Amino acid sequence: MKKNKFKPGARITIFFVFFAILFFSLGVWQIERGQSKAGILNEFNDNLKKTPSNLDVSSKKWDRVFVKGTWVNSKQILIDNIINRGIAGYKVITPLNIEGSDKTILVDRGWIKQNKYREVLPDISIEEKSETVSGILELPELGLVLSNDLVTSEWPKISQSKNFEILAEQFDMNLFPMILLADPINQKSLEYIKITPTNMTPTKHYGYSAQWFLMFLVLCGMYIWYGLNKYEK
């Protein structure tokens, strides 16, 4: 029985090498992304169990902190298009002037239902008094932006994004560079919506990795089959 020689040809070999490296690299990259997301989730969940520490310059994203300050009622922002239990509404962002400091921190007080008529905004007024607020620090990403006109001009303003940089442009204040998501136990909190620290779970990344590695194996099989059968009549 005549044994087939492996002769895939130069062009097919170049094609195979390029896409084999690409598929394998993408598979490895998705594994690394999954491991990174797993680390973020573990850190986030561990921080949720911790006792809040005093907010200071060393505080970082996902830290549980507390801060004492005075609410600023006149300059609040509503984050638009927040769906909660199938109901349209807003997240309410309220500045808090930090006691003993020249800084102000933006506080996410929670979710409030949208009125029947959008032009009538819900009542988000708050007494401008001193209060201690606890919660977790977050730094929302910009996400998909379909327009450059993201924030309305009149207070309380309506924003299409919760991104800190977008919100910070609306204030002539020395802002702490993160947003504090207030704990639901706080008496000034509205309805609490638990945040998710990642937009994709580690499991999904590992699933995508498996798909890339499968494509790599299929490509290898096709390359071997073609090389062995190219000259068969």
C-alpha angles and dihedrals in degrees: 000000000000115000116224117240119228106240111147095160132238099275094049090046092052090048091049096048093049097049095037090057090045096050094044093047091050090051092052091045092054090051090052090048090050092051090048092051091048089054091050092049092048092049091046094049092046091051091052089063095050127098109252115260127210113278113249141148091282094057112116141190115303092015116139107232143160129216135182120221149121124275120241106216098178097063110049129143130211116212105218132222099027109156117205121178088343093306124118117235148127140268110231118225114194126179118234118199104221114235114245092011140085090229131099126204125208110232124203100216093185141257130324129187120254116244121246090256114047093212088064107074121209119255107265098160117144133188112255097233136127116273141160112238126192129192146108127298118238137176108201118209122237095246124182112348119192098177141031090221097081103147131044121232104233126075126277084045126205117222129193091206137047092205109136095225091053092049094043091060088066096060132071089204136109097252129199102240097244140053121247114221102209119229115251090239090067110107092225094050119113121207109327121231114191112234125228112220094210133040091217130037123234089245091062091050091051089048091054089047091055090052093053092048090048090053088049091053093046090051091051091051093049091048093052093045092049093047092052097044103035096104099036114120 
